[in-house]
Amino acid sequence: MKAARAEFVIEPYLRFEGQPGEQWTMFFLDPAGNAMEFKAFADESMIFAK
């Protein structure tokens, strides 16, 4: 996304580092102006971890 020069509402960053549910997340707007959130997990079993 950065290489494509996307304009981020919130730049990609790491949340909950070293904790259950650790994730990379980013927010940007679609062409209609809707906020889009994308997350990536190193371990998908942690998606709903608390």
C-alpha positions in Angstrom: 0.0 0.0 0.0 2.8 2.4 0.8 4.5 1.6 -2.6 1.1 2.4 -4.3 1.1 5.7 -2.4 -2.1 5.0 -0.5 -3.1 7.9 1.8 -3.6 6.4 5.2 -6.0 7.7 7.9 -3.8 5.7 10.3 -0.4 4.4 9.1 0.3 0.7 9.5 1.5 -0.1 13.0 1.9 -3.0 15.4 -0.7 -3.4 18.2 -0.5 -5.6 21.3 3.2 -6.5 20.6 4.2 -9.6 22.5 0.6 -10.2 23.7 -2.2 -12.5 22.6 -3.8 -10.9 19.6 -0.7 -9.2 18.3 -1.6 -7.6 15.0 -0.5 -5.2 12.3 -3.3 -2.8 11.5 -3.9 0.2 9.1 -6.8 2.4 8.1 -7.4 4.2 4.8 -10.4 5.5 2.8 -11.9 3.7 -0.2 -12.7 5.8 -3.3 -16.2 6.5 -1.8 -14.7 7.9 1.4 -15.6 4.9 3.6 -13.0 4.0 6.3 -11.4 0.6 5.7 -9.5 -1.2 8.4 -7.1 -4.1 7.6 -5.4 -6.3 10.1 -2.8 -9.0 9.8 -2.0 -11.7 12.4 1.2 -13.7 12.5 -0.9 -16.5 14.2 -4.5 -16.6 13.0 -5.6 -18.6 16.0 -5.1 -15.4 18.0 -7.7 -13.4 16.0 -10.2 -13.4 18.9 -7.7 -13.8 21.8 -8.0 -11.7 24.9 
